[in-house]
Amino acid sequence: MSLDAWVSVMVVLTIFPLMAFTRLGPDIILLGAVILLLTLGVIDPSEALGGFSNSGLFTVAFMYVLVAGIRETGGIDLLIRHVLKRPDSERTALGRLLIPVAALSGFLNNTPVVATYIPAVMSWSRRLALSPQRFLMPLSFASILGGTMTLFGTSTNLVVHGLLVERDPALDMGLFDLAWVGVPVAVIGLIYLIVLGPRLLPRRHSASTAFENPREFTIEMEVAPDGPLVDRSVEEAGLRHLQELFLVEIEREGNIVTVVGPGERLKANDRLVFAGTSDAAVELQQIRGLVPSRHGDFSLEKDFKERRLVEAVVSDQCQFIGRRIRDGHFRTLYGAAVLAICRGGERVSGNLGQVRLQPSDVLLLEARPPFIERHRQSRDFLLISQLNGAARPVHEKAGLAWGILGGVVMLAAFGLLSMLNATMLGAAAVLLTGCCSVSAAKRGLDTQVLLTIAASFGVGAALESSGAAAEVAQSALVLAGGSPLLLLIGVYFLVALLTELVTNNAAAVIVFPIVMASAESLEVNPMPFVVAVMFAASASFLTPIGYQTNLMVYGPGGYHFGDFLRLGGGLNLLTAAVALVLIPIVWPF
């Protein structure tokens, strides 16, 4: 291999462990790799920036706007209320939940579908007297399965298709071409989840169980009007660094002081609300100048205008990962107080301010209403749902938003417009009809995913232009003994493994030039290998970090790492078997 080829291979071999084992975002890692390759002269500026002009990238971006329109109008909530209802058994409940989710995920991005369903499933499972743990992991898996049915189903399908068309326009695929394999994969996968899911899913407590009764960890006291704490600051009164609890808010003459700072001066008859363990009430009783609250009503149950209880799942991109809540000034930065933390289905005990946050921790927060909209699309949190009120009200334009999406699907399906043109027109319609505001559309764009996709193109271009892809392809052919079927199986399992460790988009885009070089060397149809890349990149069932929706349900469901292996291992093998049997039949070598 040439020097440029060796450099390209070494960069790729460095990228994957960095994405798998560090907290750096995949977009940062891949952009850094592109800058390095450009600096070393492996790729030129046009190749480095080629991903930013790819039709697949823009199709994904316009799809985000379409999904934002449905989310903002409460379109998915409307569907949830009419479909879930009250089933007779757990398996019937799974069927009612998973089939619509899989169908929706064929046309919408998986993340907003799952984000909308999680709060609804939590409430629904309580009405059924079943643990949400029995539904949340199947919910994520069903959305992944549904995404394999159409080109719209996942961003990976759109991006790989964009690469394919740029390479050879004659290989253009229709919107439903993947359904020949995707529908059987989804149907068999759903049957597996409905039949075997109840046997393989755990029966531990979920995060909602840990948070279901705020009385267990909220204590109220009052400042005695003739006591020594009047006009003293919170710090001076010794209320800043208490064991197993901290001061959440102060109610003063009917007003609420949230985000209480250390310099806040206490006034006579101030009502103080502390978060912590019930045992910590003993410590408060011993502080001179504090007396038990005279009010009979429980403070957090009051619907104050400036108070919302919010449940948030910590992302692996959160800037507080590994840091103590108090040291990082969480309340100052976000304007929200942490009432409790749940990890692995159990509430974290001890002084909450000293807890170091970990990915997928579930936080019970008290925040003002703007917090929800401000951070709903934040990189720091995977999911934000309001507990004491509807987070996403249903609006009268929900039907219109669904109609626009249906029109986009019809235009693309019948070939009247390209997928890029159809989604562009749909995004414009969503904005012009008021289904979605410009600011909501901007928030709906997942910039990390878009940057990851764009940067992946630069790395893929380096593998191809340097000749590294051809050399790796030749090595793969030797291992496969020149057999297209063995190569197909090898490609599938390689991509499936990589997508469990890094992002599915990066795995697919980087492997794509190697796959195309392999097909050209064998002088066979490249389509079986391209489709295998699409399906394998979606086969993320083994770990919670393999796919964003898995990480979203990991914390709220109180799952352990092994739970994904138990349910997802069989699903991975089953979907691989179905896909590898059908792909060569639909797209012969």
Secondary structure as GFF3:
##gff-version 3
##sequence-region A 1 589
A	DSSP	alpha_helix	3	21	.	.	.	ID=ss1
A	DSSP	alpha_helix	26	39	.	.	.	ID=ss2
A	DSSP	alpha_helix	45	48	.	.	.	ID=ss3
A	DSSP	three_ten_helix	50	53	.	.	.	ID=ss4
A	DSSP	alpha_helix	55	72	.	.	.	ID=ss5
A	DSSP	alpha_helix	75	83	.	.	.	ID=ss6
A	DSSP	alpha_helix	90	105	.	.	.	ID=ss7
A	DSSP	alpha_helix	110	127	.	.	.	ID=ss8
A	DSSP	alpha_helix	133	146	.	.	.	ID=ss9
A	DSSP	alpha_helix	155	167	.	.	.	ID=ss10
A	DSSP	three_ten_helix	169	171	.	.	.	ID=ss11
A	DSSP	alpha_helix	179	200	.	.	.	ID=ss12
A	DSSP	alpha_helix	207	211	.	.	.	ID=ss13
A	DSSP	three_ten_helix	214	217	.	.	.	ID=ss14
A	DSSP	beta_strand	218	223	.	.	.	ID=ss15
A	DSSP	beta_strand	245	252	.	.	.	ID=ss16
A	DSSP	beta_strand	255	258	.	.	.	ID=ss17
A	DSSP	beta_strand	271	276	.	.	.	ID=ss18
A	DSSP	three_ten_helix	278	280	.	.	.	ID=ss19
A	DSSP	alpha_helix	281	285	.	.	.	ID=ss20
A	DSSP	beta_strand	290	292	.	.	.	ID=ss21
A	DSSP	three_ten_helix	299	301	.	.	.	ID=ss22
A	DSSP	beta_strand	308	314	.	.	.	ID=ss23
A	DSSP	alpha_helix	330	334	.	.	.	ID=ss24
A	DSSP	beta_strand	336	343	.	.	.	ID=ss25
A	DSSP	beta_strand	346	347	.	.	.	ID=ss26
A	DSSP	three_ten_helix	352	354	.	.	.	ID=ss27
A	DSSP	beta_strand	362	367	.	.	.	ID=ss28
A	DSSP	alpha_helix	369	375	.	.	.	ID=ss29
A	DSSP	beta_strand	381	386	.	.	.	ID=ss30
A	DSSP	alpha_helix	398	413	.	.	.	ID=ss31
A	DSSP	alpha_helix	419	432	.	.	.	ID=ss32
A	DSSP	alpha_helix	438	444	.	.	.	ID=ss33
A	DSSP	alpha_helix	447	465	.	.	.	ID=ss34
A	DSSP	alpha_helix	468	479	.	.	.	ID=ss35
A	DSSP	alpha_helix	484	501	.	.	.	ID=ss36
A	DSSP	alpha_helix	504	522	.	.	.	ID=ss37
A	DSSP	alpha_helix	527	538	.	.	.	ID=ss38
A	DSSP	alpha_helix	548	554	.	.	.	ID=ss39
A	DSSP	alpha_helix	561	586	.	.	.	ID=ss40
###
